[in-house]
Amino acid sequence: MLLAVIVPVKSFAVAKGRLSSALGDAERESLARTCAERVVVAAAPAPVYVVCGSDDIAGWAAFMGARAVLQTSAGLNGAVHDGWTQARADGADHILVAHADLPLVSTFAHVPVVGEVTLVPDRHNDGTNVLSMPANTDFELHYGPGSFVAHLEEANLRGLPHRVLHDDNLALDLDTADDLKELDRRTNDSTHT
């Protein structure tokens, strides 16, 4: 399997705006950068395609050893499509899409399965934090609220072999103040065990 990992990344300076009630600008920027770095490192040894719209993030991607792909299509679905298109053009036969805000990720090695779509939902079974599939799959992306159910329905509609992988570390993304509390709880629990 020639796997490629696609990671859409917003400018760190504007990322995590929904956390502005809990964190200041510098804290949000640092958190976004730290999470994105963890995601890129966890993707090793697969090539990583960082889809972005800024020179700053493109430079960061190069520093991290990833390939920067300029986003030309609108929204998150467009960003993933742009990365997917480039990865296929480079010979990838399987893709894995990972959000850049997964603070507990350590590996994606257990996610992709040859010939299958794998969906990893967030901890609320609402979003799709990680999505993996053969690169030539005819699959419409549905990122946004309710994407997990929409992606599951898409796989069923197209009759694609698929599985749902519940992974506590990949299920935690950072969108709300409650997510930050959950991260803090898990971090504190792990330091006391």
Steps between C-alpha positions, in 0.01 A plus 500: 500500500638839400340715769491879499377706795308821432491765772312825433658778709374854554734783587601446862427866572128455424451135590283389789290819501220315681732472800537878537286500814741256668841592353678815390632551148855383577373193686271401212780547248738288707238231553416484127868472408572233763202287394584529130860399571379192689277400209779534243745306717240227566459449124859378456622327294220584253538815292292787635318756287426816696223686320515870577434846368796694639873523446557475876336160522668386177837590655408321822397191299835494321680537835301200630597294195151511350392608155298822490200500268346836422127491567309607190155360585272656761451368853620192682352262243684694230827489693476123540415464131805707403730286715341178379545605136869576554564178694340293222703684238812408697408130497324447834251214488355558849431827679448590861350835592576627850392820668787712631352539850554155649704560818532135606592339168810283496447287189262435212653161416194308624248701297540418127389161372563401138178521300291652781367832614579564866317769696623626836234717662557770757408428861143622441450284188433822309814588303741282304845555651673245276382353171693239300424337165644378174607805300287408198179472703200690367406669826338838562641688800260638761718686751313731734241436774377141491778385268543161668144389427515658152826319418359172635189544284724582201692173544172305533344676201796412279523143633859550614659261749544705814558492872461741789803524726441646846834623629507712816816685401383580147148585619611806695522810286509855632198702397346616828593595855355163606752328271780689676366381836495142371859535380601637838319215679668236285841663533469524877371141526795368299754684716355347815498138387 
